[in-house]
Amino acid sequence: MMLKRILSLMMVLCLLLGGVAVAEDEEYSLGDLIVSVEEEPAEEATEEADDEEFYIDEEISELVNALEQDMELDTENVIDPASLDLNPNLPDNVVNILLVGVDGRSEDIESGSKHGDVQIIVSINKDDGSIKMTSVLRDLYVNIPGYRNKNRINVAYSRGGGPLAMRTMNNLFELNIEYYVTINFYGLASIIDGLGGIDIELTKKEANAINAYIKKNLKKGGYDNQDKDYERQPLESKAGVQHLDGIQAVMYARLRSVDNDFERSNRQRHLLELLLGKVLDGGMSIDKLFGLIESCLPYAETNITPMAMVELAMGVLSSDIMTRLQSGDALLEQQRIPLDETWKYYTTEGGASVVAFRNNNRRQQNVEALHQFIYGAYYPVETK
């Protein structure tokens, strides 16, 4: 069970998606690897703890080797930490990962070719396994390192891919982000479908808006990945919990017409928390889990190594996250930047409407609040 949960958490931490495996005596495959995972017979339940740890370590090692063969990590263009404007004064017990969602309608990520329409800083505490998520509004008007004029923060990804997106976040918020994960929306829909969809509480406006968007956009091909004989049922025009398939769930996370980008970012974090809950509480067999992992890989790009994923997953599992899941408590702590009353709408010289900090003091207020949320204290990049 531990290995199976590690597999699930790896997907959560790499893609923030996944499925928990609970079946026994099954085979799984990833690429050319076939490994048999068998539960120990009851009469051997008294084995020494170190023997159990050996078996788990051996299985994890095989898993990491398989993932290293299947994941397309860019080893030729390794990111130089010196180019990321890292804050050296931050504690090293927290790993910050930048999650970027792009409007991709195929299996190809095409790194840096699109704006980062979703940008979430995922902070994982290695000491207590806690996970915190901070949404950064895509229209936030900021300085992008290497460019003279300010622009929306989501433009950084289109200009320089993950490295420039991370550098922009670090430069703005005095952070130390060295990892990123990019997911396109077609892939997100595919993975949610692989999990069997998701139950979400909707308002009547949200349900109607999802139906309208799908009716308008999927006529042109869109990024619908269902079988030809699949007939999607429109959501009911009412408030309440409804079951959404992959495309409907992605549309939920992308809705902006019913309110604004601030509420949109709330929906994005809410969807990810629901998916995390389903990962930990699901019933997917281990062979289907590996099939889902394989189907995820074409839709994601990351510089996180498989071993780093395993270490982070084990850290999360050492926390009280399962207890919180069973008790119905929140699995994640969440925040959004910019904070209320620190921003304003601003029209650029080119006529674009953006979100800007009211002044530099308000920007600094957000920096310190973000540090307080992640670390419990502010760690300035320079000693003043």
N, C-alpha and C positions, 0 to 999 in steps of 0.2 A: 504493500500500500504506500509506503514511503516513496519508493521509486516512481510509482504512478502519479503521486501528487507532485513530485519534483518535475515530472514531465509536464504536467498541467501548468504549474507555476512558471516554468520556462517559457511557455507560450504566452502567458499573461505578461511576463516581464519583457519579452522580446516584442510581442505584437499586441499586448494587452488583451489577448483573446486566447481561447483554448478549450479543453474538455478534460474532465477528470476520468480516469480509467479505474474500473472496479471489477472487471471480469477476471476469472482465474484460468490458469492453464491455457493461455492463448499465445500465438506467435505474433510478433510484430515485425515489420520490415521498414527500413528507411534506406533508399538506394539499393545497394546490393547486400545489405546486412540483414541477416535473419537471426534473431536471438530468442530463445525460449525463456519466458519468465514463468516460473512455477512457484506456487505457494508451498511452503514447507509442510509436510504431513504433521498431524497433531501429535504423534508420538515423538517427534523430533523438536517439539516446541521448547524443550529445556536446553537447547544449544547455548553455548556461551555467547554473550552479547558481542564479543569481538569478532566471532565467526559471522554473525549476522551483518555486522558492519562491513566485513570483508566482501560478502556477497553483494551488498548494495554498492560498495565502491567499485567492484568489478563491473557491475551492470552499468553504472554511471560512466565509467571509463569507455565502455563499448559504445554507449549512447553518444558521448562527446565526439568520439572518433567518427561515428557515422554522420553526425551533424556537420562536422568540419568538412566532410567530403561533399555534402549536399548543399550547404549554405554558400552562397556566392559572396564571400567576404572579399573586399578589395584589398588584397595584400600588396599590390604594386604601388598603390598610392596611400600609404599609411599616413594618418593624420598626425602631424607634428604638434604635440601639446603646446609648444612655444608659440604656435600661431593662433591659439584659441583665446588669448587674453584671460588666462585663468587667474583666479584670486588665490594666492598661495596661503592666505591666512585662514581659510575655512577648515573646519575639522574634517578629518578623512573618514569619519564613521558613516557618512551619508554619500550615496551614489546618486547623482542627478542625471537623468536621461531625458533628452528632448524628443518627444513624440510629435511627428509631423504628418498630417493628413493632406494628401494632394488629390485633386480632381482627376483621377485616372480612370479611363473607361476601357482599359485593356489590361493584359497581364504584365505589361512593361512599365517599370517605374520611370525610366528615362530621367535619371538623377539630375536635379536642378533645372528641369525644363518647365516646371510649373510652380506657381506660388504655393506657399505652405498655408493652406486655408485653415487648417487646424494646427495649433501649436500648444502643447501641454508639457509642462515640466513635471516629470515623475520623479519623486524623491524617495529613495528607499534607505531606511536606517538599518545599517548592518548590525547594530547592537541589539535592537528590540524588534526588528522585522517590520516595523510600521511603514505604511505607504501613504504618501501625500501627493496630491495632484494640484497643480496651479495652471489654470488656463490663462493665456496671454492673448488678448484680443488681436485679431489679424489686422485691423485697421489702425493700430497704435502707431503714431507718427514718431519715428525715431531716427537717430544717426546710424547708418550702416557702415561699419569700418571699411575704409578704402574708397568711399564715395563722398563727394563734396556735399551734395544736397540730401536733406532728410527724405524719407519715404516710409510707406507702410512697412511694418516689421515683417509681413509675410513675403515681401519682395526679396529678402535676403536669401531665401532658399532657391528662388528661381535664378538668382545671380551667381550663387556659389555653392549650391547644394547644402548637405549637412554641415560641412565645416564652417561655412559663412553664417549659417543659421545659428549654430552653437556660439560662434564668436560674437555675434550680435547680441545674443542673450547674455553672455558673460560680461561683455562690455557695458551693457545697459544696467544690469542688476548685480554686478560684482559677484558673479557665480563662478563655478568651476566645472561646467558641463563638458564632458569629454566623449559621451556616448549619444548616439541618436538612432532613432528608428523611423523610417518613412513607410507609410501604408497608403496605398491608393484605395479609393472608395469602392471600386469593383471588387478588390480583394476582401475588404471588410464585409461586404454583402455576402460573398462566397463563404467566408468563415462562419458568419452568423447562421447561414443556411445549413452549414455542416453541423452546427450545434443544435439544429432543430428549431431555429427561431428564438424569439425572446418575448416575454410578457412585460408590457410597459403600461403604466397608467397615463392616459391621455386626456387632454381637454377636448371638447367638441371641436374647437377651432383647429387644434393640432391634427385630429383625425381627418377633418375635411381638407386641410391643406396638404396632407400626405397623399390623399386620393387624387387631388387636383394636379399635384406635381407629377405623379406617376402617369396619369392619363395624358398629360401634355407632353412629357419628355420621352416616355418609353415607346411611343409610336415611331420615333426616329431611330430606334435600335437601342439607344441608351446604354446602360451597362447591366441589363437584365441577364442573369446567368442561369435561369431555370430551364428545364427541359421544354421541348416544343409543346408537349401535351399538358404542361402545367397551366392551370387557370387560377390566377390570383384573385382572391375575393376582396372586394373593397372593404375598408374598415367601416365599422358602423358609425353613423353620424351621431355620436353621443359621447359623453364623458365617462371614463371608467377604464378598467384594465382590459387591454386587448392583446391578442397574439399577433406579433409582427414577424414577417419573413425578413430575409436579409436586406432587400431593397427598401422595404418599408421602414426598417430600423435605421438604415443610413439616411433616409429622407427625414426621419424624426430628428436625427442629430444635426441635419443641415438646415432645418427650417429657420427662416428669418422673417418671412412675410407676416407671421402672426404677432410678432413683437419686435425684437431687436437682437443685435449680436451678443448682448450681455446674457439674455435668456438662452440664446443659442449655445453659448459656452456652458451654461448650466446643464442643458440637455446632453451635450457631448460627455461631460463628466458622469452624469447620471447613467447613461448607456454603458459606459465602461465599468461602472461599479456593478450594474446588473449582470454584465457578462462575467465579471470576476466571481460574483456569487454563484452563477450557473456553473462555472468551471469547477469550483470547489464542492458543489453540492450535486453534480450531475451523475449520470450513469453510463458513460460512454465506455465501450470495451477498448482494451489497449491497442488492438490492431486497427480499430477505426480511428483512435487518437493519432496513431502514427500516420495514417492516411491523411488526416486533417492537417497535421504538421507539414507533410509533403505538399499539400495543396496550398498552404499558406506561403511557402517560400517564394514563389514567383511574384507575389504581390507586395513583398516587403524588401526593404534595403536597410542594412544596419552595419555598424562597425563593432557591435558587441560580440565577443567570442562565445562559443558554446560553453566553455568552462566558466566564464564570467556569469553567464545565465544560470548555470547550475548553482554556483556559489550564492547568487542573489536569491534564487528560489529557495534554497535550503535555509537562508536567513529569514525569509518571510515565514516559512513553515515552522520555525522555532518560536514564532510569536504566538499571541493568543488569537490569531485570525480565525481559526476554526471555532473557537468558543464564541467569538463575536458573531460568526455566521449562524451558529445554532441558536443563539439568543435573539437574533434579528437586529443586532446593533449595526451601525455603519461600519463598513469594512475599510473605508478610506477617509482621510481628512481632505477637505477640498477648499480651494480659494481661487479667486479670480483677480487678475491685474488688467487694468488699473482699479484701485479701490474706489468706492463711492466717494463723491465730492472731491476727488483729486484730478478730474479730467474735464474736458470740454470738447464740443464739436468745433472743428476748425476747417476752413476752406483754404486749400493751397492756392498758389498763384496760377496753377493750371486748372483750377476749378474743381478739384477733387475734394470730397468731404471725408475727413479723417477724424480720429480720436486722438487728442493730444493732452499731455499733462498741462495743468493750469499754469505751472511755473516750475522752476528747478527745485524749489523747496518741496513741492508736491511730488515731483519725481523721486526725490530723496526719501520722502515718506513711504513711497511704494517699495523702494529698495530695502529699507530697514524693516518694513512689515513683512516682506518676503523672507528675509533672513530669520526674523523672529518666528515665522510660521514653520520654516524648515528646520532651523537649528536651535531655536529658543533664545537667540541673542544675535546682535548685529556684529559682523566681522568686516570692517572696512578694508578695501583692497590695499589702502595705504595708511600707514600710521600718521595721523595728523597732529 
